[in-house]
């Protein structure tokens, strides 16, 4: 018999030798996603580009050139100071080798006066070492102090040691050239996204007026060069989809040597445009590094704009009663390009998508707010236009915030308590009657066919919904109950509503036959036309036609006493003429006029209005109408501010209407 081994006998040993220390660039190769974007190699190329831009930002370069080679490699060339290639005083290795092979080694840590870079993006010193780690091959050449130094790496390791020679006639005086072959195994796609690369290069040129940035694609032979002198304003105007409604607000502000809170040179440049249409253009940079996820410098711009506009609105008493202005209201239609200079930027993550430096809010806001306040007070008309845009956005936001959702319990819409539902679940067979008044609802409940007829009594006049926002409909109990009972949410003529929840094949409006009943009928038809047009289009909406008169005739000859119902005066006249022809003596009949459905008992209501064999049910159809023309007409009839138009309509067509008084 075999004896099972104990866990300790089979498990791998865990001892001091189990602990592995990753050295050099191994951490990057094992977990590249912690250090860079892995969807494509753009960011590792951007690290080299950022170093070239930092040289230009420090005032030591005027040209940056990017070449896309046919073999998939990329060259970035600048005319800056060139990477130092002498021996490091402490590490006993050439500095250029350390820059490409050591994480957290670089010239960006030495901040302040006397440092190599006062303002830089740098990726916390991780930068180009990540580019080297994730490249099959990297060649770096540095031109400085009359010499040319070249070093070559493969998979992050030195394969051709540093070689230094004297500069010849064809060599540049200063600068750095880096050529890298990104290793496809580290990226989802080895192809560079051209649109993003072009945008990145163009933005570098915008943020560094006077610096030439060029791109050459050897495969396509295409070549582009960007050299901007107009700066942010030119760039923003070229990027906007719609013309601004207010002249561009642009400016800059930087701390001087006497500033209390910030280092000399810290500050921002900005350009802001306000448009009524199109998608906003929003770009921000810190020390020329694009911050696609924004951050505290954008919060500073937002705060500065809001504070200035709020101050202007308060000063000129422009805010309507009940409207509260919020920062997002001013920002809603704002497009901007923001370039901040921060001495020691703190970014979120290695790829610097977002700035986290807390002081940047105060830094940017402190320069933007007073500049915009001054501009608004110098251009009052434009200030009022900007205030109008912000107030309009605030009103839209507040309406959206007042959106009333369908009342739900346990995730399912609760059927209204006053709905008397039917027993059948056959959609084509089922009917719901929207009945005017509780008393009529009572008669209808008793007279209906319980199998397939549901009753929903409505109290009083239904809300005129022609000018009610869809999101506010459910604030009205009656309309909420109608929507829930029917099982379809409000929608527009161009929407595709979910009709799978529809509970009844026929939705029947049942109101009194008098003027008030007609008014309720019009209000309900307005509701369906405006907010449930697909119900009408699909033929689900009907108008029940209850009688206005009942005629009781005496027995005549072999005919027993009988009763007949008339919808209106015309039908009543026809019934009386028929009785006269049958020989009934004038006045022998009795005529009853129903003041409302509530006067009918259950049997009468069944006979006249609910019984499918004897009732008159009028289908509601849109027909071959022009929706926009019909909409204009109904606006004239149902709109709140259309009294004059309605009066004119009645004066023109008044003679053709019979009034029931």
VMD Tcl script that draws the C-alpha trace (Angstrom):
set ca {
  {0.00 0.00 0.00}
  {1.38 3.43 -1.01}
  {1.52 6.20 1.56}
  {0.37 9.66 0.31}
  {3.10 12.26 0.39}
  {2.75 15.15 2.78}
  {2.25 18.63 1.30}
  {5.69 19.67 2.47}
  {7.24 16.85 0.51}
  {5.69 17.94 -2.85}
  {5.48 21.75 -2.59}
  {8.42 23.78 -3.97}
  {10.74 25.05 -1.30}
  {10.29 28.65 -0.16}
  {13.59 30.02 1.15}
  {15.96 32.98 0.85}
  {16.87 31.89 -2.66}
  {13.18 32.18 -3.69}
  {13.37 35.97 -3.53}
  {14.29 37.41 -6.93}
  {15.55 40.93 -7.37}
  {14.77 42.43 -10.78}
  {17.69 44.49 -12.01}
  {18.19 47.15 -14.63}
  {15.36 47.23 -17.14}
  {13.88 43.82 -16.21}
  {10.85 45.36 -14.39}
  {9.85 47.20 -17.58}
  {10.12 44.09 -19.77}
  {8.10 41.97 -17.33}
  {5.37 44.55 -16.69}
  {5.45 47.08 -19.56}
  {1.90 48.24 -18.84}
  {3.08 49.76 -15.55}
  {5.44 52.10 -17.42}
  {3.84 52.91 -20.75}
  {0.85 52.40 -23.05}
  {0.93 48.96 -24.63}
  {-1.75 49.41 -27.33}
  {0.91 50.84 -29.69}
  {4.48 52.22 -29.45}
  {3.51 55.92 -29.66}
  {4.26 56.66 -26.03}
  {7.78 55.21 -26.06}
  {8.47 57.39 -29.12}
  {6.91 60.33 -27.29}
  {9.43 59.91 -24.45}
  {12.29 60.69 -26.84}
  {10.27 63.50 -28.41}
  {9.59 65.01 -24.97}
  {13.33 65.14 -24.27}
  {13.86 67.02 -27.54}
  {10.99 69.39 -26.63}
  {12.49 69.95 -23.17}
  {15.69 71.17 -24.85}
  {13.68 73.62 -26.94}
  {11.64 74.67 -23.89}
  {14.89 75.45 -22.09}
  {15.90 77.66 -25.04}
  {18.59 75.39 -26.47}
  {16.96 74.16 -29.67}
  {14.98 75.40 -32.66}
  {14.39 72.23 -34.68}
  {12.86 68.80 -34.02}
  {12.68 66.21 -36.79}
  {10.91 62.83 -36.77}
  {11.55 60.22 -39.48}
  {9.46 57.06 -39.97}
  {11.72 54.54 -41.71}
  {10.63 51.75 -44.05}
  {11.97 49.08 -41.64}
  {9.58 50.20 -38.86}
  {12.16 52.18 -36.89}
  {11.73 55.83 -35.88}
  {14.36 58.56 -35.63}
  {13.97 61.66 -33.44}
  {16.53 64.40 -34.01}
  {17.01 67.74 -32.22}
  {19.56 70.55 -32.18}
  {19.74 70.88 -28.41}
  {22.80 70.58 -26.19}
  {23.30 66.86 -26.78}
  {23.25 64.21 -24.03}
  {26.48 64.33 -21.97}
  {28.67 61.30 -22.62}
  {31.46 61.73 -20.09}
  {31.88 59.43 -17.08}
  {29.40 59.91 -14.26}
  {31.27 60.99 -11.09}
  {29.56 58.39 -8.89}
  {28.35 55.54 -11.14}
  {31.63 54.98 -13.05}
  {29.79 54.68 -16.37}
  {29.19 57.06 -19.32}
  {26.21 59.33 -18.62}
  {24.61 58.56 -22.00}
  {24.63 54.86 -21.09}
  {23.01 55.53 -17.70}
  {20.26 57.62 -19.32}
  {19.19 54.69 -21.51}
  {19.76 51.78 -19.10}
  {18.84 52.99 -15.61}
  {15.35 53.69 -14.35}
  {15.12 56.97 -12.44}
  {18.29 58.37 -13.97}
  {18.17 61.66 -15.84}
  {18.72 65.39 -15.82}
  {15.16 66.37 -14.84}
  {15.53 65.93 -11.08}
  {17.86 68.88 -10.64}
  {15.25 71.65 -10.35}
  {15.60 75.32 -9.61}
  {18.35 77.79 -10.43}
  {21.50 76.17 -11.71}
  {19.67 73.00 -12.78}
  {19.89 71.70 -16.32}
  {16.09 71.91 -16.74}
  {14.04 74.39 -14.73}
  {10.84 73.29 -16.45}
  {10.50 69.87 -18.03}
  {8.02 67.08 -18.53}
  {10.34 64.10 -18.24}
  {8.71 60.89 -17.02}
  {10.13 61.13 -13.48}
  {13.46 59.92 -14.88}
  {11.95 56.65 -16.17}
  {11.52 58.07 -19.72}
  {13.89 56.92 -22.46}
  {15.10 53.94 -20.46}
  {11.59 52.50 -21.05}
  {11.97 53.23 -24.77}
  {15.25 51.31 -24.74}
  {13.83 48.41 -22.71}
  {10.94 47.87 -25.14}
  {13.00 48.25 -28.31}
  {14.71 45.52 -30.32}
  {17.48 48.03 -31.05}
  {18.25 51.62 -30.14}
  {21.02 53.82 -31.56}
  {21.84 57.08 -29.76}
  {24.17 59.74 -31.12}
  {25.12 62.89 -29.22}
  {26.78 65.97 -30.72}
  {28.38 68.34 -28.21}
  {31.56 70.26 -27.50}
  {33.11 69.43 -30.90}
  {32.72 65.66 -30.49}
  {30.33 62.98 -31.66}
  {29.44 60.06 -29.36}
  {27.55 56.93 -30.49}
  {26.22 54.00 -28.46}
  {23.99 51.06 -29.53}
  {21.62 48.89 -27.46}
  {19.70 45.70 -28.17}
  {16.73 44.76 -25.93}
  {18.00 47.34 -23.47}
  {21.57 46.05 -23.21}
  {24.70 47.73 -24.61}
  {25.89 45.86 -27.71}
  {28.17 48.52 -29.18}
  {30.09 50.36 -26.49}
  {30.33 54.12 -26.51}
  {32.54 55.47 -29.29}
  {33.62 59.11 -29.32}
  {35.17 60.89 -32.27}
  {35.86 64.45 -33.31}
  {33.10 66.20 -35.20}
  {33.63 66.43 -38.96}
  {32.44 68.92 -41.53}
  {29.11 67.14 -42.12}
  {28.25 66.78 -38.42}
  {25.94 69.03 -36.47}
  {27.43 71.29 -33.84}
  {25.06 70.11 -31.11}
  {22.03 67.94 -30.59}
  {20.87 64.36 -30.12}
  {19.69 61.71 -32.60}
  {17.88 58.62 -31.34}
  {16.78 55.83 -33.67}
  {14.66 53.06 -32.14}
  {13.11 49.83 -33.43}
  {10.09 49.15 -31.09}
  {9.72 45.44 -30.24}
  {6.29 44.32 -31.51}
  {5.95 41.64 -28.83}
  {5.30 44.29 -26.17}
  {2.46 46.03 -28.07}
  {-0.99 45.06 -29.28}
  {-0.20 46.74 -32.60}
  {3.24 47.62 -33.92}
  {1.81 50.39 -36.13}
  {2.00 53.99 -34.94}
  {-1.37 55.82 -34.96}
  {-0.59 58.50 -37.52}
  {-3.40 60.87 -36.57}
  {-2.25 60.91 -32.94}
  {1.40 61.35 -33.93}
  {0.60 64.27 -36.25}
  {-1.55 65.88 -33.54}
  {1.25 65.46 -31.01}
  {3.89 66.99 -33.28}
  {1.65 69.87 -34.32}
  {0.80 70.66 -30.69}
  {4.52 70.76 -29.80}
  {5.02 73.39 -32.52}
  {2.03 75.37 -31.26}
  {3.28 75.42 -27.69}
  {6.79 76.44 -28.74}
  {6.37 79.40 -31.12}
  {9.40 79.71 -33.36}
  {10.42 76.04 -33.04}
  {10.17 73.99 -36.26}
  {8.75 70.46 -35.94}
  {8.84 68.18 -38.99}
  {7.73 64.66 -39.91}
  {9.05 62.56 -42.80}
  {7.46 59.24 -43.78}
  {9.87 57.25 -45.94}
  {7.17 54.75 -46.96}
  {4.78 57.32 -48.40}
  {7.39 60.03 -49.11}
  {5.08 62.46 -47.28}
  {6.69 65.34 -45.43}
  {5.12 67.91 -43.09}
  {6.58 70.81 -41.15}
  {4.90 72.91 -38.47}
  {6.17 76.33 -37.45}
  {3.67 78.51 -35.60}
  {4.15 82.13 -34.73}
  {0.55 82.88 -33.74}
  {0.61 80.35 -30.92}
  {-2.46 79.02 -29.16}
  {-5.06 81.27 -30.83}
  {-4.17 80.14 -34.37}
  {-4.15 76.52 -33.30}
  {-7.52 76.70 -31.52}
  {-9.21 78.50 -34.41}
  {-8.00 75.79 -36.83}
  {-9.32 73.07 -34.52}
  {-12.82 74.45 -33.84}
  {-15.79 72.89 -35.63}
  {-17.91 76.05 -35.31}
  {-17.15 79.76 -35.20}
  {-16.90 81.23 -31.70}
  {-19.78 83.48 -30.63}
  {-17.39 85.59 -28.55}
  {-13.88 86.73 -29.59}
  {-11.13 84.41 -28.36}
  {-10.01 85.11 -24.81}
  {-6.28 84.43 -24.66}
  {-3.51 85.45 -22.35}
  {-0.65 84.36 -20.20}
  {0.67 84.90 -16.71}
  {3.93 83.87 -15.09}
  {5.35 84.40 -11.61}
  {8.27 86.79 -11.24}
  {11.15 86.59 -8.78}
  {9.16 88.46 -6.13}
  {6.08 86.21 -6.21}
  {4.98 85.03 -2.76}
  {3.77 81.53 -3.61}
  {5.32 80.34 -6.86}
  {8.78 79.99 -8.36}
  {9.96 82.39 -11.03}
  {8.63 81.32 -14.44}
  {5.73 79.20 -13.15}
  {2.38 80.05 -14.71}
  {0.30 79.39 -17.80}
  {-0.67 80.41 -21.33}
  {-4.27 79.92 -22.40}
  {-6.73 80.52 -25.20}
  {-10.48 80.02 -24.67}
  {-13.33 80.07 -27.21}
  {-17.08 79.78 -26.64}
  {-19.23 78.17 -29.35}
  {-22.94 77.33 -29.53}
  {-22.51 74.26 -31.76}
  {-20.03 71.48 -32.38}
  {-17.96 69.40 -30.01}
  {-15.70 71.42 -27.69}
  {-11.94 71.26 -28.34}
  {-10.08 70.79 -25.06}
  {-6.35 70.29 -24.81}
  {-4.00 70.84 -21.92}
  {-0.26 70.52 -21.43}
  {2.20 70.72 -18.58}
  {5.72 71.70 -19.60}
  {4.70 70.69 -23.15}
  {3.54 67.21 -22.07}
  {-0.05 66.48 -23.21}
  {-2.32 65.70 -20.27}
  {-5.19 63.87 -21.99}
  {-6.99 63.20 -18.68}
  {-6.69 66.82 -17.53}
  {-5.82 67.48 -13.93}
  {-5.35 70.29 -11.47}
  {-4.20 72.85 -14.08}
  {-7.52 72.38 -15.94}
  {-9.35 72.73 -12.63}
  {-7.54 76.05 -12.17}
  {-8.69 77.27 -15.60}
  {-12.24 76.16 -14.80}
  {-12.17 77.91 -11.43}
  {-10.73 81.12 -12.88}
  {-13.30 81.30 -15.69}
  {-16.22 80.57 -13.36}
  {-15.20 83.06 -10.68}
  {-14.74 85.84 -13.24}
  {-18.04 85.17 -15.03}
  {-19.96 84.80 -11.74}
  {-18.55 88.13 -10.57}
  {-19.64 89.78 -13.85}
  {-23.14 88.26 -13.65}
  {-23.58 89.42 -10.06}
  {-22.29 92.91 -10.83}
  {-24.79 93.36 -13.68}
  {-27.67 91.48 -11.94}
  {-28.11 89.12 -14.91}
  {-29.08 85.93 -13.08}
  {-32.80 85.03 -13.37}
  {-34.67 84.10 -10.21}
  {-34.33 80.44 -9.27}
  {-31.22 79.84 -11.40}
  {-27.96 78.95 -9.66}
  {-24.75 79.20 -11.68}
  {-22.23 76.37 -11.37}
  {-18.69 76.00 -12.82}
  {-19.85 73.42 -15.38}
  {-22.36 75.95 -16.77}
  {-19.57 78.36 -17.74}
  {-17.44 75.47 -18.99}
  {-20.25 73.75 -20.96}
  {-19.57 75.49 -24.31}
  {-15.91 76.33 -23.70}
  {-13.10 75.14 -25.96}
  {-9.56 75.80 -24.83}
  {-5.86 75.12 -25.16}
  {-3.99 75.43 -21.88}
  {-0.23 75.25 -21.46}
  {1.02 75.34 -17.87}
  {4.59 75.63 -16.64}
  {5.12 73.91 -13.29}
  {8.51 73.66 -11.62}
  {8.10 70.17 -10.16}
  {4.99 68.57 -11.70}
  {3.45 65.58 -9.95}
  {1.67 63.31 -12.43}
  {-0.73 60.42 -11.97}
  {0.93 57.26 -13.28}
  {3.98 56.86 -15.47}
  {2.42 58.07 -18.72}
  {1.50 61.47 -17.27}
  {-2.11 61.57 -18.47}
  {-3.17 63.71 -15.52}
  {-1.52 66.41 -13.41}
  {-1.98 65.96 -9.66}
  {0.01 68.95 -8.32}
  {-2.38 70.63 -5.88}
  {-0.85 74.08 -6.20}
  {-1.56 74.11 -9.95}
  {-5.24 74.98 -9.28}
  {-4.26 78.16 -7.47}
  {-1.45 78.86 -9.94}
  {-3.62 78.85 -13.08}
  {-6.74 80.32 -11.48}
  {-4.71 83.16 -9.99}
  {-3.63 84.33 -13.44}
  {-6.82 83.56 -15.43}
  {-9.43 85.13 -13.13}
  {-8.15 88.75 -12.97}
  {-7.35 88.71 -16.71}
  {-10.89 87.60 -17.62}
  {-12.54 90.00 -15.14}
  {-10.68 92.88 -16.76}
  {-11.57 91.67 -20.28}
  {-15.29 91.25 -19.45}
  {-15.54 94.74 -18.00}
  {-13.82 96.15 -21.08}
  {-16.19 94.23 -23.41}
  {-19.56 94.35 -21.61}
  {-21.63 93.23 -24.63}
  {-19.52 90.11 -25.04}
  {-19.65 89.61 -21.28}
  {-23.45 89.59 -21.41}
  {-23.39 87.12 -24.30}
  {-21.10 84.83 -22.28}
  {-23.39 85.20 -19.26}
  {-26.36 84.29 -21.48}
  {-24.60 81.08 -22.62}
  {-23.79 80.13 -19.01}
  {-27.32 80.86 -17.77}
  {-28.82 78.83 -20.63}
  {-26.55 75.91 -19.68}
  {-27.58 76.28 -16.02}
  {-31.27 76.18 -16.92}
  {-30.73 73.06 -19.07}
  {-28.80 71.43 -16.23}
  {-31.48 72.26 -13.68}
  {-34.21 70.86 -15.92}
  {-32.20 67.67 -16.34}
  {-31.73 67.53 -12.58}
  {-35.49 67.73 -12.13}
  {-36.00 64.71 -14.36}
  {-38.68 62.51 -12.81}
  {-38.16 58.79 -13.26}
  {-40.89 56.20 -13.40}
  {-41.65 55.04 -9.85}
  {-40.26 51.56 -9.35}
  {-40.21 48.92 -6.66}
  {-37.90 45.92 -6.77}
  {-36.76 47.01 -10.22}
  {-40.26 46.67 -11.78}
  {-42.59 49.58 -12.56}
  {-45.55 49.41 -10.15}
  {-48.97 49.47 -11.84}
  {-51.10 52.37 -10.62}
  {-53.42 51.44 -7.74}
  {-56.50 52.90 -9.44}
  {-56.00 50.75 -12.56}
  {-58.55 47.94 -12.72}
  {-56.72 45.49 -14.92}
  {-58.12 42.74 -17.13}
  {-57.48 39.02 -16.75}
  {-56.21 38.24 -20.25}
  {-52.57 38.69 -21.25}
  {-53.32 38.63 -24.98}
  {-52.02 41.97 -26.26}
  {-54.14 42.00 -29.44}
  {-57.31 41.24 -27.45}
  {-56.79 43.59 -24.48}
  {-58.16 47.12 -24.17}
  {-57.67 49.89 -21.63}
  {-60.15 52.73 -21.26}
  {-58.86 56.07 -19.96}
  {-62.07 57.24 -18.31}
  {-62.92 60.81 -17.30}
  {-63.85 60.95 -13.61}
  {-64.06 58.47 -10.75}
  {-67.84 58.03 -10.95}
  {-67.73 57.09 -14.63}
  {-64.80 54.86 -13.77}
  {-67.03 53.07 -11.26}
  {-69.75 52.43 -13.85}
  {-67.17 51.31 -16.39}
  {-65.62 48.86 -13.92}
  {-69.01 47.25 -13.30}
  {-70.09 47.24 -16.95}
  {-66.86 46.09 -18.61}
  {-65.83 42.64 -19.76}
  {-63.35 41.64 -17.05}
  {-61.63 39.23 -19.39}
  {-60.07 41.80 -21.71}
  {-61.13 45.32 -20.67}
  {-59.13 47.41 -18.17}
  {-60.26 50.72 -16.70}
  {-58.02 53.63 -15.63}
  {-60.04 56.52 -14.18}
  {-58.50 60.00 -14.51}
  {-59.18 62.82 -12.07}
  {-60.03 66.21 -13.58}
  {-58.40 67.80 -16.60}
  {-55.20 66.18 -17.82}
  {-52.10 68.38 -18.01}
  {-51.49 70.17 -21.33}
  {-48.20 68.46 -22.24}
  {-47.46 70.18 -25.55}
  {-44.66 72.30 -24.05}
  {-43.64 69.96 -21.19}
  {-40.15 68.45 -21.38}
  {-40.19 64.67 -21.67}
  {-38.03 64.32 -18.57}
  {-40.63 66.22 -16.50}
  {-43.70 64.25 -17.63}
  {-43.61 61.79 -14.73}
  {-43.97 64.65 -12.24}
  {-47.66 64.57 -13.17}
  {-49.39 61.62 -11.47}
  {-52.04 61.10 -14.15}
  {-49.48 60.96 -16.98}
  {-47.17 58.75 -14.94}
  {-50.07 56.34 -14.39}
  {-51.05 56.35 -18.08}
  {-47.48 55.54 -19.17}
  {-47.04 52.78 -16.59}
  {-50.45 51.25 -17.34}
  {-49.80 51.21 -21.11}
  {-46.25 49.90 -20.62}
  {-44.50 52.27 -23.05}
  {-42.22 55.17 -22.09}
  {-42.62 58.67 -23.57}
  {-40.71 59.19 -26.82}
  {-40.38 61.48 -29.83}
  {-41.37 61.03 -33.49}
  {-37.82 60.05 -34.52}
  {-37.17 57.74 -31.55}
  {-37.39 53.96 -31.54}
  {-39.15 53.20 -28.25}
  {-39.22 49.76 -26.65}
  {-42.72 48.53 -27.50}
  {-42.16 45.09 -25.98}
  {-43.74 46.25 -22.71}
  {-47.02 47.35 -24.38}
  {-49.87 45.82 -22.36}
  {-52.95 46.66 -24.46}
  {-53.70 46.47 -28.18}
  {-56.26 49.27 -27.87}
  {-55.81 52.41 -25.76}
  {-59.25 54.07 -25.71}
  {-59.99 57.63 -24.62}
  {-63.42 57.67 -22.95}
  {-64.73 61.08 -21.94}
  {-68.11 62.81 -21.69}
  {-69.86 63.75 -24.91}
  {-70.03 67.43 -23.88}
  {-67.58 70.34 -24.33}
  {-65.59 69.45 -21.20}
  {-65.27 65.88 -22.43}
  {-64.05 67.12 -25.79}
  {-61.45 69.26 -24.02}
  {-60.13 66.24 -22.09}
  {-60.12 64.30 -25.35}
  {-57.98 67.03 -26.97}
  {-55.57 67.08 -24.02}
  {-55.10 63.30 -24.16}
  {-54.68 63.33 -27.94}
  {-52.07 66.09 -27.49}
  {-50.25 63.86 -24.99}
  {-50.20 60.91 -27.38}
  {-49.25 62.96 -30.44}
  {-46.42 64.77 -28.62}
  {-45.00 62.08 -26.35}
  {-46.34 58.71 -27.63}
  {-46.46 59.19 -31.44}
  {-45.43 55.60 -32.18}
  {-48.58 54.35 -30.40}
  {-50.69 56.36 -32.84}
  {-48.52 55.32 -35.79}
  {-48.98 51.63 -34.89}
  {-52.78 52.06 -34.63}
  {-53.12 51.51 -30.88}
  {-55.00 54.73 -29.96}
  {-58.81 55.07 -30.20}
  {-61.52 57.49 -29.12}
  {-64.67 55.96 -27.63}
  {-67.84 57.84 -28.59}
  {-70.48 57.73 -25.84}
  {-73.96 59.05 -26.69}
  {-75.20 62.48 -25.70}
  {-78.93 61.63 -25.87}
  {-81.21 58.70 -25.11}
  {-84.65 58.47 -26.73}
  {-87.34 56.26 -25.06}
  {-90.11 55.42 -27.53}
  {-93.52 53.93 -26.49}
  {-94.88 50.68 -27.87}
  {-96.37 51.02 -31.36}
  {-98.42 48.32 -32.96}
  {-96.58 45.07 -32.67}
  {-93.33 46.85 -31.70}
  {-92.62 46.99 -27.95}
  {-91.27 50.07 -26.18}
  {-87.68 50.77 -27.25}
  {-84.72 53.00 -26.54}
  {-82.16 54.49 -28.90}
  {-78.96 56.46 -28.36}
  {-77.75 59.49 -30.32}
  {-74.20 60.82 -30.43}
  {-75.26 64.36 -31.23}
  {-78.09 66.64 -32.38}
  {-77.89 65.33 -35.95}
  {-78.41 61.71 -34.90}
  {-81.20 62.76 -32.51}
  {-83.08 64.44 -35.38}
  {-82.68 61.32 -37.53}
  {-84.06 59.06 -34.74}
  {-87.10 61.33 -34.21}
  {-87.81 61.45 -37.97}
  {-87.77 57.64 -38.04}
  {-90.21 57.45 -35.11}
  {-92.59 59.86 -36.86}
  {-92.51 57.70 -40.00}
  {-93.35 54.68 -37.83}
  {-96.45 56.52 -36.67}
  {-95.39 57.49 -33.19}
  {-97.37 60.49 -32.02}
  {-95.39 63.76 -31.72}
  {-94.11 64.15 -28.14}
  {-94.95 60.59 -27.14}
  {-91.28 59.83 -26.81}
  {-89.03 61.11 -24.04}
  {-85.55 62.49 -24.61}
  {-82.83 62.28 -21.94}
  {-79.56 64.14 -22.22}
  {-76.58 62.66 -20.44}
  {-74.67 65.32 -18.58}
  {-71.76 62.91 -18.34}
  {-70.67 59.31 -18.25}
  {-71.32 59.26 -14.51}
  {-75.07 59.44 -15.16}
  {-74.98 56.17 -17.09}
  {-75.41 52.97 -15.18}
  {-73.17 49.99 -15.88}
  {-75.64 48.39 -18.29}
  {-76.06 51.55 -20.36}
  {-72.32 52.11 -20.54}
  {-71.80 48.54 -21.74}
  {-74.51 48.79 -24.37}
  {-73.37 52.11 -25.80}
  {-69.62 52.37 -25.33}
  {-67.94 49.16 -24.15}
  {-69.67 46.35 -26.05}
  {-67.58 45.61 -29.19}
  {-70.78 44.68 -31.07}
  {-72.67 47.93 -30.46}
  {-70.11 50.60 -29.51}
  {-68.59 53.20 -31.78}
  {-64.80 53.33 -31.47}
  {-62.97 55.88 -33.60}
  {-59.37 54.96 -34.55}
  {-56.81 57.78 -34.27}
  {-54.46 57.93 -37.27}
  {-51.84 60.39 -38.45}
  {-52.67 59.86 -42.11}
  {-50.49 61.35 -44.84}
  {-49.63 64.46 -42.82}
  {-46.57 66.65 -42.82}
  {-45.44 66.31 -39.22}
  {-43.79 69.75 -39.08}
  {-46.91 71.51 -40.42}
  {-49.16 69.63 -38.00}
  {-46.77 70.47 -35.18}
  {-46.95 74.17 -36.07}
  {-50.77 74.05 -36.08}
  {-50.97 72.27 -32.73}
  {-48.47 74.74 -31.27}
  {-50.87 77.49 -32.33}
  {-53.79 75.64 -30.68}
  {-52.07 74.36 -27.52}
  {-49.08 76.66 -26.93}
  {-49.12 78.90 -23.88}
  {-47.95 82.04 -25.66}
  {-50.25 81.66 -28.68}
  {-53.36 83.51 -27.51}
  {-53.20 86.07 -30.35}
  {-52.77 83.32 -32.98}
  {-55.73 81.38 -31.53}
  {-57.90 84.49 -31.54}
  {-57.08 85.05 -35.23}
  {-57.86 81.40 -35.99}
  {-61.26 81.66 -34.26}
  {-62.10 84.91 -36.07}
  {-61.35 83.31 -39.45}
  {-63.01 79.92 -38.87}
  {-65.51 80.75 -36.12}
  {-68.58 80.56 -38.41}
  {-67.86 76.98 -39.40}
  {-68.05 75.62 -35.83}
  {-71.18 74.61 -33.98}
  {-70.92 75.58 -30.32}
  {-72.57 73.38 -27.71}
  {-73.74 75.66 -24.87}
}
mol new
graphics top color blue
foreach p $ca { graphics top sphere $p radius 0.5 }
foreach p [lrange $ca 0 end-1] q [lrange $ca 1 end] { graphics top cylinder $p $q radius 0.2 }
display resetview
